[in-house]
Amino acid sequence: MSENNEYDYLLERKLKSEAPELHTRFKDTVLMVGHLLSRYRLLFPEYTDHSELHSVTVIDACNRLIGPKQIDKLNVDEIFVLLMASYLHDVGMGIGENEYEEFKDKMDEKGYFEKHPDATRADFVRTYHNEFSGLFIDKYADLFDLPSKEHTFAVRQVARGHRKTDLYDEKEYPVDLTLPNGNTVCLPYLAALIRLADEIDVVATRNPLVLYDIDALTDEVEIVENKKVQAIRSMDTTDDAFTLKAKTDEEDIYEGIVEMVGKMQKTLDYCREVTEKRTGFVISQKKVILNRLH
C-alpha cells in the first residue's frame, strides 16, 4: 500500500475520538481474538495467511478506500461495524471441533460431500468459511460485547460479505439498517469495502517467510499460490487504481498472477457497481494494473 499518513488508522482514530466506548469494545475484541484467528493453521498449515496480520491489513485497505473525503459520511456505528467485521471476517477458517459439529449442517455438509466425494474437511471449511465466520459471530456476540442484536446482524453480514454473498439483496444487505440508538448502517457499502480490501491483500508480506517456507511445502496447489503471492512485491493504491508490481522468472507463475489480477478487476467492478447503484458512497478506483519487474 502507498504511504500516506492521512490515511493511517483513519477509522480507528475517528472511532476513538467520537465514540471511545465503542473503540474500547473493538480493542477488547482485538486482544481476545488473535489466537482464534491463528487457529486456521491447524486446518491450513500451508495456506496463505489468514491471521490477525491479514485482518489488520484489510482494515488498512479499508482506510485507504474510504479516505479523508468520505470518512465523515460514516457514523461511529458504521465505523465500529466495519472494524469488527474486518477483524472477524476470517474467524471461520479456524473453526473449532465443537463449532464445526454445531454449524456444519447449516451449510449442508452432506450435500457438499455428495457432490465432492474427494474433498476434505479443509476444503469444506475453506469453501464456506465466510458462513462459518457469520455463525461464529452470532454465537459469541455477547463475548464480543456487541451492543445490540442489530449490531450483531450488521457485523455478521458485513463479515459474511467478504466473499460470495449477493450485495444487491435488500433483505440481507439493507442500505439503512436502523440501530436502537437511531443511527443507520449502510451494509452494502461496508460489505463492498471488506470484499475489495480482502481481494487486494496479495503482496508478499501476506506470506512472510518466517511463517512459510515454500521449499518445505508439500501441496502443489499451495506451492503455486504461495509463489504467486511471493512474486508480488508491492501494491500501491491511488485515487484511480491499484498497481501491483510483480517479479518472477517462472512464466506459469506470472500467468497465474495475470489471472489473479483479472479476478481482482472483476471484484473491483462488482464492488464499484454495488456502491454506485445502492449507496451514496463511491469507490473511486477503476483499474487494477500489473507491472512486471525485471
C-alpha positions as CSV (number, residue, x, y, z in Angstrom):
1,M,0.0,0.0,0.0
2,S,1.2,3.5,-0.7
3,E,2.5,5.5,2.3
4,N,0.2,8.4,3.2
5,N,-0.2,9.4,6.9
6,E,-3.6,11.0,6.5
7,Y,-5.0,7.5,5.7
8,D,-3.3,5.7,8.5
9,Y,-5.7,4.5,11.2
10,L,-8.4,6.7,9.8
11,L,-11.3,4.6,11.1
12,E,-9.6,3.8,14.4
13,R,-8.8,7.4,15.1
14,K,-12.3,8.7,14.4
15,L,-13.9,5.9,16.5
16,K,-11.6,6.6,19.4
17,S,-12.3,10.4,19.2
18,E,-16.1,10.3,18.8
19,A,-17.1,7.0,20.4
20,P,-14.5,5.9,22.9
21,E,-16.8,3.3,24.4
22,L,-17.2,1.6,21.0
23,H,-13.5,1.9,20.5
24,T,-12.8,0.1,23.7
25,R,-15.2,-2.8,22.6
26,F,-13.2,-3.1,19.4
27,K,-9.8,-3.1,21.2
28,D,-11.1,-5.8,23.6
29,T,-12.0,-8.0,20.6
30,V,-8.6,-7.5,19.1
31,L,-6.9,-8.6,22.3
32,M,-9.2,-11.6,22.6
33,V,-9.4,-12.9,19.1
34,G,-5.8,-13.1,17.9
35,H,-5.3,-16.7,18.9
36,L,-8.6,-17.7,17.4
37,L,-7.6,-16.2,14.0
38,S,-4.2,-18.0,14.2
39,R,-6.0,-21.4,14.6
40,Y,-6.6,-21.5,10.8
41,R,-3.1,-23.1,10.6
42,L,-4.5,-26.3,12.2
43,L,-6.6,-27.0,9.1
44,F,-4.5,-25.0,6.6
45,P,-0.8,-25.2,7.5
46,E,0.3,-24.4,4.0
47,Y,-2.3,-21.8,3.1
48,T,-1.9,-18.0,2.7
49,D,-2.0,-16.0,5.9
50,H,-5.5,-15.6,7.5
51,S,-4.2,-14.5,10.9
52,E,-4.7,-11.2,12.7
53,L,-1.9,-9.8,10.4
54,H,-4.3,-10.2,7.5
55,S,-7.2,-8.6,9.4
56,V,-5.1,-5.6,10.2
57,T,-4.1,-5.3,6.5
58,V,-7.8,-5.5,5.5
59,I,-8.6,-2.6,7.9
60,D,-5.7,-0.6,6.5
61,A,-7.0,-1.2,3.0
62,C,-10.5,0.0,4.1
63,N,-8.9,3.2,5.5
64,R,-7.4,3.9,2.1
65,L,-10.6,3.0,0.1
66,I,-12.7,5.4,2.3
67,G,-10.1,8.2,2.5
68,P,-10.4,11.6,4.2
69,K,-13.0,12.7,1.7
70,Q,-15.6,10.1,2.8
71,I,-14.8,9.3,6.4
72,D,-17.1,12.0,7.7
73,K,-20.0,10.4,5.8
74,L,-19.7,7.3,8.1
75,N,-21.2,7.5,11.5
76,V,-19.5,5.9,14.5
77,D,-21.6,2.8,14.4
78,E,-20.8,2.1,10.8
79,I,-17.1,2.5,11.6
80,F,-17.5,0.1,14.6
81,V,-19.3,-2.5,12.4
82,L,-16.6,-2.2,9.7
83,L,-13.7,-2.6,12.1
84,M,-15.3,-5.5,13.9
85,A,-16.3,-7.3,10.7
86,S,-12.8,-6.7,9.2
87,Y,-11.2,-8.2,12.2
88,L,-13.6,-11.2,12.4
89,H,-14.2,-12.0,8.8
90,D,-11.9,-15.0,8.7
91,V,-12.5,-16.4,12.1
92,G,-14.4,-19.2,10.4
93,M,-11.1,-20.5,8.9
94,G,-10.0,-21.7,12.4
95,I,-13.4,-23.1,13.5
96,G,-13.1,-25.5,16.4
97,E,-14.4,-29.0,16.5
98,N,-17.4,-28.1,18.7
99,E,-18.4,-25.2,16.4
100,Y,-17.9,-27.3,13.3
101,E,-20.2,-30.0,14.6
102,E,-22.8,-27.4,15.5
103,F,-22.7,-25.4,12.3
104,K,-21.9,-27.9,9.5
105,D,-25.5,-29.0,8.8
106,K,-26.5,-25.3,8.2
107,M,-24.1,-25.4,5.2
108,D,-25.4,-28.8,4.0
109,E,-22.2,-30.7,4.7
110,K,-23.8,-33.9,3.5
111,G,-24.8,-32.4,0.1
112,Y,-21.3,-30.9,-0.3
113,F,-19.5,-34.2,0.1
114,E,-22.0,-36.0,-2.1
115,K,-21.1,-33.5,-4.9
116,H,-17.4,-33.6,-4.0
117,P,-16.5,-37.1,-2.8
118,D,-12.8,-36.5,-2.9
119,A,-13.0,-33.3,-0.8
120,T,-11.6,-32.9,2.7
121,R,-13.0,-31.1,5.7
122,A,-10.5,-28.4,5.0
123,D,-12.0,-28.0,1.5
124,F,-15.4,-27.7,3.0
125,V,-14.4,-25.1,5.6
126,R,-12.5,-23.1,3.1
127,T,-15.5,-23.1,0.7
128,Y,-17.9,-21.9,3.4
129,H,-15.5,-20.1,5.8
130,N,-17.4,-16.8,5.5
131,E,-20.6,-18.6,6.6
132,F,-18.7,-20.2,9.5
133,S,-17.5,-16.8,10.4
134,G,-21.0,-15.4,10.4
135,L,-22.4,-18.2,12.6
136,F,-19.4,-17.8,15.0
137,I,-20.1,-14.1,15.3
138,D,-23.8,-14.8,16.1
139,K,-22.9,-17.4,18.7
140,Y,-20.4,-15.3,20.5
141,A,-22.0,-11.8,20.1
142,D,-22.1,-11.4,23.9
143,L,-18.4,-12.4,24.2
144,F,-17.6,-9.7,21.6
145,D,-19.7,-7.3,23.6
146,L,-21.8,-6.2,20.6
147,P,-24.2,-3.5,21.7
148,S,-27.4,-4.9,20.2
149,K,-28.9,-7.6,18.0
150,E,-28.9,-5.1,15.2
151,H,-25.2,-4.5,15.6
152,T,-24.7,-8.3,15.6
153,F,-26.7,-8.7,12.4
154,A,-24.6,-5.9,10.8
155,V,-21.2,-7.3,11.8
156,R,-22.2,-10.8,10.8
157,Q,-23.5,-9.7,7.3
158,V,-20.5,-7.5,6.6
159,A,-18.1,-10.3,7.6
160,R,-20.0,-12.8,5.5
161,G,-20.0,-10.3,2.6
162,H,-16.2,-10.6,2.1
163,R,-17.0,-13.3,-0.5
164,K,-19.8,-14.8,-2.5
165,T,-22.9,-13.2,-0.9
166,D,-25.2,-11.1,-3.1
167,L,-24.7,-7.5,-2.1
168,Y,-27.8,-6.5,-4.1
169,D,-30.1,-8.5,-1.8
170,E,-32.1,-5.8,0.0
171,K,-33.1,-8.1,2.8
172,E,-29.6,-9.4,3.5
173,Y,-27.9,-6.1,2.8
174,P,-30.2,-3.2,3.6
175,V,-28.9,0.3,2.7
176,D,-30.1,1.8,6.0
177,L,-30.3,-0.8,8.8
178,T,-31.6,1.1,11.8
179,L,-29.9,0.6,15.2
180,P,-31.6,1.1,18.6
181,N,-29.8,4.5,19.0
182,G,-31.3,5.8,15.8
183,N,-28.1,5.6,13.7
184,T,-28.3,3.7,10.4
185,V,-25.7,1.3,8.9
186,C,-25.2,1.1,5.1
187,L,-24.5,-2.6,4.8
188,P,-23.8,-2.9,1.0
189,Y,-21.1,-0.3,1.1
190,L,-19.4,-1.7,4.2
191,A,-19.5,-5.3,2.7
192,A,-18.2,-4.0,-0.6
193,L,-15.3,-2.4,1.2
194,I,-14.3,-5.5,3.0
195,R,-14.7,-7.7,-0.1
196,L,-12.4,-5.5,-2.1
197,A,-9.9,-5.0,0.8
198,D,-9.7,-8.8,1.2
199,E,-9.2,-9.3,-2.5
200,I,-6.3,-6.9,-2.9
201,D,-4.3,-8.3,0.1
202,V,-1.9,-10.3,-2.2
203,V,1.5,-8.8,-1.6
204,A,4.4,-11.0,-0.4
205,T,4.2,-9.7,3.1
206,R,1.0,-11.8,3.4
207,N,3.2,-14.9,3.3
208,P,6.1,-13.8,5.5
209,L,9.0,-16.3,5.1
210,V,9.1,-16.5,8.9
211,L,5.8,-18.3,8.7
212,Y,6.0,-20.1,5.3
213,D,9.0,-21.8,3.6
214,I,8.0,-22.5,0.0
215,D,10.7,-25.2,-0.2
216,A,9.1,-27.0,2.7
217,L,5.5,-27.1,1.3
218,T,4.1,-30.3,0.0
219,D,0.8,-29.4,-1.6
220,E,1.3,-28.5,-5.3
221,V,-1.6,-26.1,-5.4
222,E,-0.4,-24.2,-2.3
223,I,3.1,-24.1,-3.7
224,V,1.8,-22.3,-6.8
225,E,-0.4,-20.0,-4.7
226,N,2.4,-19.1,-2.4
227,K,4.8,-18.5,-5.2
228,K,2.3,-16.1,-6.8
229,V,2.0,-14.1,-3.6
230,Q,5.7,-14.1,-3.0
231,A,6.3,-12.7,-6.5
232,I,4.1,-9.7,-5.9
233,R,6.5,-7.2,-4.4
234,S,4.2,-4.2,-3.8
235,M,0.6,-2.9,-4.1
236,D,0.1,0.9,-4.5
237,T,-3.3,2.5,-4.1
238,T,-4.1,5.8,-5.7
239,D,-7.5,7.5,-6.2
240,D,-7.8,5.9,-9.6
241,A,-6.2,2.5,-9.5
242,F,-4.5,-0.4,-7.7
243,T,-1.0,-1.0,-9.1
244,L,0.8,-4.3,-8.5
245,K,4.4,-4.9,-9.1
246,A,5.5,-8.5,-9.6
247,K,8.8,-10.2,-10.2
248,T,9.3,-13.8,-11.3
249,D,11.2,-15.7,-13.9
250,E,8.6,-18.5,-14.0
251,E,6.2,-17.9,-16.8
252,D,3.5,-20.1,-15.3
253,I,3.6,-18.2,-12.1
254,Y,3.3,-14.9,-14.0
255,E,0.4,-16.2,-16.0
256,G,-1.2,-17.1,-12.7
257,I,-0.7,-13.6,-11.4
258,V,-2.3,-12.2,-14.6
259,E,-5.3,-14.4,-13.9
260,M,-5.4,-13.2,-10.3
261,V,-5.4,-9.6,-11.4
262,G,-8.3,-10.3,-13.7
263,K,-10.2,-11.7,-10.8
264,M,-9.4,-8.6,-8.7
265,Q,-10.7,-6.4,-11.5
266,K,-14.0,-8.3,-11.6
267,T,-14.3,-7.9,-7.8
268,L,-13.5,-4.2,-8.1
269,D,-16.1,-3.7,-10.9
270,Y,-18.7,-5.5,-8.8
271,C,-18.0,-3.5,-5.6
272,R,-17.9,-0.2,-7.5
273,E,-21.2,-1.1,-9.2
274,V,-23.0,-2.1,-6.0
275,T,-21.7,1.0,-4.2
276,E,-22.7,3.4,-7.1
277,K,-26.2,1.8,-7.6
278,R,-27.2,1.2,-4.0
279,T,-25.5,3.8,-1.8
280,G,-24.4,7.4,-1.6
281,F,-20.7,6.4,-1.3
282,V,-18.2,5.9,-4.1
283,I,-15.2,3.6,-4.7
284,S,-13.0,5.8,-6.9
285,Q,-10.5,3.2,-8.1
286,K,-11.4,1.9,-11.6
287,K,-8.5,-0.3,-12.6
288,V,-6.1,-3.0,-11.3
289,I,-2.8,-2.5,-13.1
290,L,0.0,-5.1,-13.2
291,N,3.6,-4.1,-13.8
292,R,6.2,-6.8,-14.3
293,L,9.7,-6.1,-12.8
294,H,12.8,-7.4,-14.5
